[in-house]
Every structure is written in structure tokens, then in C-alpha cells.
Amino acid sequence: MDPDFLNAFAQPSTLTQFLTEDVIAKGEKRKLIKPTSSNNPKLEELKLFLTDWINRTLKEEHIVVKSLEEDLYDGLVLHHLLENLGSLKLDVDKIALTEKKQRQKLSVILEAVAKCLQLEESQLKWSVESILAKDLLSTLHLLVAIAKHFEPTLALPPNVQVETITIETTSGGLKTSNAVEYITENKENIEAQSKDDAFDELFSCAPDKLDAVKKALLQFVDQHVGKLGLNVKDIESQFSDGVIFLLLIGQLEGYFLNLRNFFLTPASTMEMLHNVNLALELLAEGGLLNFPVNSE
């Protein structure tokens, strides 16, 4: 047996329980938080923060979460959370008592999350099986992603990282690999990327030239979205709901944005934020945005 696997568990009882429960099928991989990270103060801070956030959000529904792993695995709390934050109406029963029903419920919920966050399956750090198995790492990644999308101004504890061990069963026995994984953003890296660019310098050092730049930008935008019969006269107000932003990206990159992916006539702040978040994600995926932007 791989010695790293033995060393990953500080208490023999933990190792014995892990082996006897047969939690990993042959050929399957499983990533776990090492017990050495379980008492990490930053991890505890994040767990407490997310628990308080959920309880505040669902206070009027009289839902109280005490343990993230134990209280979220069946989909009930996640169902209420998404309906509350995103006004999402999910076609699932409120309460799922059997494991089969819980698995079906989680499948619908996580599919809705992936659609809202515009994530491909390969980008997901959680799964139906991992949430159902009360996996803390997957549960934290899921909650952080939901919080960042629906409440981007929420002050999540930064720099939360854990030591993980990935375990795989092979014909030769258990194979393991160790890593350090960030659950929330590395604030130091973000701050290092947030150095002043040319526009920051323009605002601070040459405000007299700002009107000329705004006029040039308006002409540029009009030149492209004008082909769609649109007319942009004010950068601040007409870009605030994300619609012109998305249509401009589509024109410049030469592709059509499916109208089901964004709100063409947003009727709420949440819908506007969805549009702006989508525009920022498209820019980041295209390699055009390598520094953080507050969507609000």
C-alpha cells in the first residue's frame, strides 16, 4: 500500500474506518481533505461564514443549518437557497426521503447551478455523488461558486486552502497523490494582478482627456452595434444591464449569443448581474481579461 496514504491519516481509527467502509470502487478516484487540514482556522472560518450566510438567507423560511455536509446532502437546503437567491423555480419535490429521490433532486439542482454559472461538466468541482456522500470539499466548492455568482459583493474569507489527497484504486492497490487546493481566491495573487493600467492612469492623471476618450469609445461601440439597429449615447447607463456589452462582444468576436443564455430585456438587478457576469466570463475565456472586475 502507498505509504502516503497511510501518512495522510493521523488517527489509525480514521484509516480503519475508511478502508472498511469501501468508499472507493475499483477504478474510481476520490479527492479528500486531509485530516491534518480539518482543524485549519481559515477552513473553520469559511465553514462558519457559509453557515451563517445560508441561515441569514433562509431565515424567513425557518431553515437552520448546523453542519454543511450533514444538512445539504439531500438537496432540500440547496433547493430553497437557489429559489431565494436566483428566483429559480425547480421542478422537483421539496422533500426527498429516499436515496433515489435525493439523487434525482440533486441532479436537477446541480444542472440548474451549472447552467446559471455557465460551467461545462469538466469545470465542475462537485458532483451529485460527492454531495450525496456528504463530501466537505465538494460542498464548499459548490457553496462558494453559488455565493460568488448570486452575491458577488459577499466578503468571503480569502486565501482558504486545504491539503488534499486523491485516492485511486488500481490493480496494484491504492494509489495516492497529494496537493494543496484553494477553495476561495488567493487575495495576494489578485492584488498583484490589479496594478494600474492605462485607463487608471487616465482617470488619475489626465481627467481633461477623459471626455475625448469616452467620445472615441462611443463611436467605436456605435460602429459595431449599429449594425443591429442600436444606438449608444451614454456609456455608464446603457452598459449597466450588460445587454450592449454582450451584443458588442458577439459582434467583435463574430459569433451569435443564444438568447436563452442572457436576458435581452432584464427586469431586475439579478438579471442585470447575470448579463454582466456572463460578459466578464466571455472576456476571461477569450484571454482578454486577466484581472478581477466587480460585476456590480
Stockholm file with secondary structure:
# STOCKHOLM 1.0

chainA/1-296         MDPDFLNAFAQPSTLTQFLTEDVIAKGEKRKLIKPTSSNNPKLEELKLFLTDWINRTLKEEHIVVKSLEEDLYDGLVLHHLLENLGSLKLDVDKIALTEKKQRQKLSVILEAVAKCLQLEESQLKWSVESILAKDLLSTLHLLVAIAKHFEPTLALPPNVQVETITIETTSGGLKTSNAVEYITENKENIEAQSKDDAFDELFSCAPDKLDAVKKALLQFVDQHVGKLGLNVKDIESQFSDGVIFLLLIGQLEGYFLNLRNFFLTPASTMEMLHNVNLALELLAEGGLLNFPVNSE
#=GR chainA/1-296 SS CCHHHHHTCSSHHHHHHHHHHTCSCTTCEEEEECGGGTTCHHHHHHHHHHHHHHHHHTGGGTCCCSCHHHHHTTSHHHHHHHHHHHCCCCSSCSCCCSHHHHHHHHHHHHHHHHHHTTCCGGGCSCCHHHHHTTCHHHHHHHHHHHHHHHCTTCCCCSSCEEEEEEEEEETTEEEEEEEEEESSCCHHHHHHHCCCCHHHHHHHHCGGGHHHHHHHHHHHHHHHHGGGTCCCCCHHHHTTTSHHHHHHHHHHHTCCCCGGGSCSSCCSHHHHHHHHHHHHHHHHHTTCCCSCCCCC
#=GC SS_cons         CCHHHHHTCSSHHHHHHHHHHTCSCTTCEEEEECGGGTTCHHHHHHHHHHHHHHHHHTGGGTCCCSCHHHHHTTSHHHHHHHHHHHCCCCSSCSCCCSHHHHHHHHHHHHHHHHHHTTCCGGGCSCCHHHHHTTCHHHHHHHHHHHHHHHCTTCCCCSSCEEEEEEEEEETTEEEEEEEEEESSCCHHHHHHHCCCCHHHHHHHHCGGGHHHHHHHHHHHHHHHHGGGTCCCCCHHHHTTTSHHHHHHHHHHHTCCCCGGGSCSSCCSHHHHHHHHHHHHHHHHHTTCCCSCCCCC
//
